[in-house]
Amino acid sequence: MEAIASIAGSAAIECYGVIGLVPRGSLADTAREILRLEEYVKGVYARKGKKGYEVDVYLCCAYGVKLSEILAEVQKKVKYELEKNFSVHFASVNVFVVDIKEAN
């Protein structure tokens, strides 16, 4: 599952409007922490469901960018990269916005 998290995290961070990945947990704790490359596993959760693999991605997005566009792009890119690299069906890619910050 770490390989899935690593590829999904790398794909998500490349999308316009994504500042970084954040760990899942209480909002007060996670909103302050943007994960580094080697910690992407904390911000992406993968599991095998009945219809295929399911992936949850937790993001910090840029203020002033249309969230629906960011989320659609992240879902599309993450699913494409995972299916390309693993040749396995991914039933769902769920994207959660944990925090919104001004881009520097």
Secondary structure, DSSP 4 states (H G I P E B T S, - for coil): -HHHHHHHHHHHHTSTTEEEE--SS-HHHHTT-PPPGGGGGGTEEEEE-SSSEEEEEEEEEETTS-HHHHHHHHHHHHHHHHHHHH---EEEEEEEEEEEE---
